[in-house]
Amino acid sequence: MTTVADDPRLTAEAPGVRALAGLALRRVRQGEIGPLPVIFGLIVIAIIFQTQNTNFLRPLNLTNLMVQVVPFGTIAIGVVLVLLLGEIDLSIGSVSGFCSGIMAVLSVKHGVSGPVSVMVAILSGTAIGFVIGLWRTKLLVPSFVVTLAGLIGFQGALLYILGSTGALNLNDTFITDLANRVLPVWEGWTLAIILVAAYALGRITLRIRRARAGLRSEPMAVLLVRLVFLAGPLLGMVALMSVNRSPGEFVAIEGVPLAVVIFLGLIVVFDLVMRRTRFGRDVYAVGGNEEAARRAGISVDRIRIAVFCLSSTLAAFGGILAASRLLAVNQQSGASDTLLNSIAAAVIGGTSLFGGRGNIWSALLGALVIGSIANGMDLLALESSVKFMITGGVLLAAVTIDAVARRGRQAAGRV
């Protein structure tokens, strides 16, 4: 989902901050509301749970919350890619469990090194996505049916490779460190500062290039606002994870968890791929209008296969991170609410179910909403039944907002 500042019409419609504000207002009226409902929802969720339990906004709990959302948030990145094509992948939960099982069997039963076990598991996910993509494109079987079969089949495959053991405890430090290692404070601050500086340098470079080409650039005020909106939350998160915990609170971690760094790194990389590469533009084109994309010379089948490969690869990696966090793989790995949370995170974050609209940051925002609800209800000791009902209600609200926004765009003459 493109933001106001990314809109190509900006050069003609918004030479100043006042014109930009007018453009933003018009886009809201036309259903282009962006991440505003999600951000507002996060604020409301924080207020509600903090009033019910003062531990919710404590540094330790917020740090744990970020670590908790990493596995299904990673899977949600792949879901965003699939939804951008107007497709669906119901196999991601089972694939995540099956691939984590492959890693565990290689590491524990066969003594294969951690890096090799992880790589084989990830490549297994890629191969699964390739088969799904071929089935969808060459045999023309709807993705819903193909991935539903995968959901069932890979659950059985996990049970098969685990055998009679039922569960395998992980002891390779490379694997367990993926979700449990905490970076020193100075490394966390260094990474955050480098990221902010790289972003600022990239925007300034783009501004200079556009000026040399005789094109208008976004107002400097907008550039500064962008920088503040990136630097503020990022540096605040690092500060939150780096300070000593509240007096009397058990200090379990201090510093930025490696899992969070990996997750945010994936978000940034895939966001750049989708916004700055031909592949990303082709994905949006196919999801927006498949026939028009085909006539423009885009290989629609190749894009579909690539996206399903990426989806299953990220599902495999999400399963590995989940196994690393729990220090084990068992018969329930990838089951339970993994599929629900991953798809819900992408949709709640703002990715359209109709294809062609959304961005990678949807995975992060949606995962934070799902994780915040689950974490807050755990603090209040609510039953799982209540958690599922509330999560379902939030998902329904997100889909409704998407449908209303689409109707607003259609009324305005936009798809």
N, C-alpha and C positions, 0 to 999 in steps of 0.2 A: 504494500500500500504506500504509494508515494506521498511524501509530506508536502506541505505548501512550498517549502523552500526548494524542493526537488522538482517542482512542476516546471516543465519546459516553457510554459507561458509566462513565467516570472520575468523573463527579459523584456517582454512587451507590456505586461500589465502592472508590474510592481517596481517602478524605479525608486520608490521611497518606502519608508516604514508605514506611512499612512495608507498608501495604495496596497501594500502587503496585507495590512490588517483588513482592508475591505475585501481583498481576495479570499482571505481566510474565512470571513463571515459568509461570503457567498458559497464557498465550498461546504461549510457546515449546513447551510440551508438546503444544499443539493444532496445531502447525505454523506459527504466526505468528512466524516467526523474523526477519522484517524484513531490514535490510541487513547483519546480523551476518556471514553467510558471505562477503559481498563484502568487507567491511572486513577480516575475518580473512585472506581470500585476498590482498588487497593487501599486508598486513604480511608474509605468507609470501613473496610474490613479491619484495618489496624485500629481505628477508633473503637469499634465494637468490642473486639477481643481485649484491647488494653483496658477498657472500662470493666470488663468481666474478670480479667486476670492480669495483674501488673507485671507479670513475668514475660508477657508477649513481646514487648519492645526492648527487652534487655539484650545486651550484646551477645551473650551466650546463646540465647534462643534464636535470635536472628541469624547468627552464624550457622547454627544447626539447620535452620530453615533453608538457607542457601545450599547447604550440602545435600539436604533431602531432595531438593528439586532437580539436582544435576542429572540423575539417570533418566527420568522420563522427560526432562527438558531437552536432553540430547536427542532422544528419540523423536521428540516433537519437531525438531529442526527438519528431519526427514519428512514428517507428516506435512509440514508447511509446503515443501517442494511438491509433494504429491497433490495436495489440494490446489496448488496454483495451476495444475494441469486439469483440474476438474475431476480428478480420479480419487480413489480411496485405497488405503492399504490396511486391511484388518489383520494382517499376519505379523505386524511389528512386535507385538508382545511375545508371541510364541518364538519368533526368530531371535529376539533378544535372549530368551531363556535357553534356546537350543545352542546358540553360539557361545554363550557363557558356559554351557555344559561342555562344549568341545574344548574350550580353554581349560576348564577344570580337569577333565579327563587326561588331557595331554600333560598338564603340569603335575597332577597328583599321582595318577596311575602309571604314567610312562616317563616321568622325570624330565620332561622337556623344559627348557629354560622359560622363564616368564615372558621375555620379549617375543620369543618364537611362538609360544602358545597364544599370546594376544594377537599377533599378526595372523596366524592361521585362522583364529576365530573371526577376525574382521574380514579376511578374504572369503571366508565361508559365507558371511553375510552378503558380500558383494556378489558371489556366485548365485545365491538364492534370488537376489534382486534381478540378476540378469535373466534367470529362468522365468521369473514372474513377468518381466518386461516382454520377453519373447512370446510367452503365452498370450499376453494381452494384445500385442501388436500383430503377430503372425497368424495366430489362430482366432483372433478377434473375440476372445472370451472376455466378458466384462471384468474389470479389475475387482469388483465386489465379490464375484464368484471365485476367481482365482485366489485372491488373498484370504477369503473365508476358508477355502480348502487348505491353504497354508496354515491358517490359525489352528485348525484341528490337527493337521498332519505333523507339524513341528512340535506340538505338545507331545504327541506320541513319540517322536524322534528323541526328544529330551529324556523321556522315561526309558527309552531303549538304551541310549548311550550311558546313562547313569547305572543301569542294571540293578542288581539287588542291593547295592549300597544305599540308594535313595538320596544320599547327601554326601558332598565332598567338601571338606574344610580346606581352605586355601592357606598355604604357608609360604609361598614365594613372595619375597619382599617387593619385587618389582610390581607384582599384581596388587598386593595389598596397599602399597603406597599410593596407587592411583587415586584412591578416594579417602585415604586416611592420613597422608602426609600433610603437614602444615609448613608452609614456607616461612623462613625467618622474616621478621617485621621489615627489615631493610629491603628484602627482595620484593615484598608486596608493594611497598612505596615506589621502588624503582620501576617495576612493571607498569604501575598506574601512571606515573609521570611520563614514561616513554610513550604509552598509548595516547595520552592527551596531547603530547608534543607532536606525535606523528599525525594525529588527526588535524591539528591546527596547521601543520606544515602542508598537508595534503589540500586543505581548503584554500590556503593562501596561494599555493602553486596553481590550483585550478583558477583562482581569481586572476592571477597574473596572465595565465594563458588566454583566458577569455578577453582580457583587456588588450592583449597583443593582437588578437584576432578581430578586434573591433566589436566585440559582443558585450552586452551589459552583464554585469555580475550582480549577485545578491547584495543588498545593502550591507555595509560593514556592521550595522547594528544587529542584523540577522545573524551574521557570522559570529558575533560575540555571544548572542543568545544561544546559538548552537553549541558553542564551546562551553558555556556555563552549564547547559543541560547535560552535557557529557561529563565534564570535569566534576561538577557538584556531586552527583550520585556515586560516581566511581571513587573519587577520593574519600567521600563520606563512608563508603563501604569498607575501604581499606582501613580508615581510622577506626571504624566500629569493630573490625576484627583484630585490630592491633593493640587496643588499649586494654588495661587490666579490667577484669570484670567487677561487678558491683560488690561492695563489702559483704562478706559472709556468703558469697556465691562461689560454688566450686569452680575452680579454673580448670576446665577440661582442655581448652585449646586457646591459643593466642597467636594470631597471625592469619594470613590468608590461606585457606585450604587449597591444595593443589587441584582438587576436583573442580573448584569454582573457577580457577584460572583456566583449566582445560575447557570448561563449558563456555565461558565468555570468549575464549580464543576461537572456538568453533563458531560462535555467533558472529564475531567480527569477520572471520574468513569467509563464511558463506554469505554474509551480507555484502561484502565486497564483490564476491563472485556474481551474485544476482544483480547488483547495480552497475558493475563496471566491466562485465565481460559479455561477449556475444552469446555465450551459452545462457546466461541469465536473461538476456533480452529475448532469446528464443523461447525460453520457458514461459515467460509472460505472454509472448505472442501466441503460442500454441494454446495456452489456457484461456486467452481472451477471445480468439476466433481461430479455430483449428483450420478451417478451409482457407481463410485469408493467409494464414501462416504457410500453408502448403503451397499456395500460389506464389508466395513471396520467395520460394525456393528453400524453405526450412524443411529439414528432414524430420518430420513429425515422429515417425517411429523411432528414430535414433534418440530423439529428445526423451521420449517416453521410457525407453530402455535405460537410458542414463539416469533418469530421475528415480526409477525403481531400484536401480543399483545403489544409488546414494541413500535412499530411504532404508534399505535393508542393511547397508553398511553402518549407518548411524544407529539403527536398532541394535545391531550386534555390539557396537561400542557402548551404547547405553546399558545393555545387559552386562557387559564387562564391568562398567563402573558400579552397577548395582551389586554385583557379586563381590567386588572389591570392598565396597562399604560394609557388606554383611559378613565378609570373610568366609563365604561359603556359597555353594550352588546346591540347590535341592530340587525336588520334583515340582515345587511351586514357583520356581524362578521364571519370571516373565508372565506369570499368570496373575490372578487377582485383578487389581485395578490398573495394571500397567497400560493396557490398551486404552482403557477409558481415559486415564489421565493424560496420555500422550496426545490423543486426538482432541480432547477437551482443551488442552493447553493451547494448541494451534488455533482452534476456533475461537476460544474466549479471547485470545490475544489479538484477534482482528483479521485472521485469514478467512477469505470468503469461501464458502462451500461451492460457489458457482464457478470458481476458477478465475485466474487472471488477476486477482487482487489480494494483496497481502505482502508482508515482508518477513525476513528472518527474525526480527526482533519480537514478532508475535509469539515465538516459542518461549522467549524469556518472560515476557509480560504475563502470558497465560499460565506458565509454570509457577510464577510467583503467586498468582491468584489461587490456583489449585492448592499449592503448597501452604499458603497462608491459611486457607480455610481448614485444611487437614490439621495443620499444626495448632491452630487456635482451638479447634474442637478437641484435640487430644489434651491440651492444657485444661480444658473444661471437663474432661473425662466423659465426653458424650459418646454414645454408642455408634458403632460403624453404620448402622442403619440410617441414623440421622445424617452422618457424613455423606453417604451416597445420595440421599434425597436432596440435600443442599447443593452438592456438586452438580447433580442433574438439573436442578432449578437454575443454577448459574449458567450452565451450558445452554439451556433452552433460551434464557434471556439473551445470551450472546448471539445465537442463531437468529433470534427475532430481530435484534438490532441490525444484523447483517442484511436480513430480508427487507427491513424498512429502508435501510440505506440504499439498497439496490433499487428499490421502487422510487426513491428520491432521485437517483441518478437517471433512471429511465424517464421520469417526468421532466427532467432537465435536458433530455435529449442525449444522455450519455449512457454507455453500457457499463 
